[in-house]
């Protein structure tokens, strides 16, 4: 069973708040909507709280029935605001480039909700941002996905100097009236497509975002990692790995602090990891190795800086560990990868 097919699928309270605010702007009464779906205001007080996806889906169904518009989803999308999406919305806006924003969206999509899967296909011509919703045949899904696609366009457009779409693809049949689609997406429209997707020019991949704020992005990413690790549908191993990734930026990870974040004692953490066939030290080593290889392939940071990012007190300790993992020094690994990629490797003394 895939993640999004889980009966425990949920969405962030922040997106539920955003949808309710949008519905109010369209003239619907908030209290009546909450009563109809059996949700209390207190359940939405914490923006990082979770709401069962079944309740959220019922809300979309009601909105599709009660909004007087040929495409209720497009109308709702025009009134969704980035702020109520909590940490992920701000993380996307503070990213330095579009590619980094998309990478964050892919990694942290579960913080917003588990009602579908967001993925990215790339080639020399285009970036294809695809959304595969849970329950694609239900009327509520059409409303929900159109609202999300509309919101994504409205959020991305102000962040890029040259934002444009090559094509918008929709899984449902072509409606008789398409004026609202043409006005919003301003590109080729393709209906009865295999997926819902927004297709952007590949040239936008490395475009700088107007609101880029790397220091803020780093803080938001750490918070997002902690929230992601606490989602119950992930294995404990996956949750520990995400927390290790956040802790490594601040030096040697602290096992006791990590256990407290997960509301476990260190002994219980060790026991439960052993039950999943792993250990804290193994996960720490694996995480460090994966991050080290990624940084070395990227080719921008000196090996000594990578050592600091991975929480090593001395570069020499990192160099010994990396040789143990791969049989190569960091410099040899980087040179081999650069040769395979057909580019020169930087010289950094590693």
Secondary structure, 3 states (H helix, E strand, C coil): CCHHHCCCCEEEHHHHHHHHHHHHHCCCCHHHHHHHHCCCHHHHCCCCCEEEHHHHHHHHHHHHHHCCCCCHHHHHHCCCCCHHHHHHHHHHHHCCEHHHHHHHHHHCHHHHECCEEEEEEECCCEEEEEEEECCCCCHHHHHHHHHHHHHHHHHHHCCCCCCCEEEEECCCCCCCCCHHHHHHHCCEEECCCCCEEEEEEHHHCCCECCCCCHHHHHHHHHHHHHHHHHCCCCCHHHHHHHHHHHHHCCCCCCHHHHHHHCCCCHHHHHHHHHHCCCCHHHHHHHHHHHHHHHHHHHCCCCHHHHHHHCCCCCHHHHHHHHHHHHCCCHHHHHHHHHHHHCCCCCCCCC
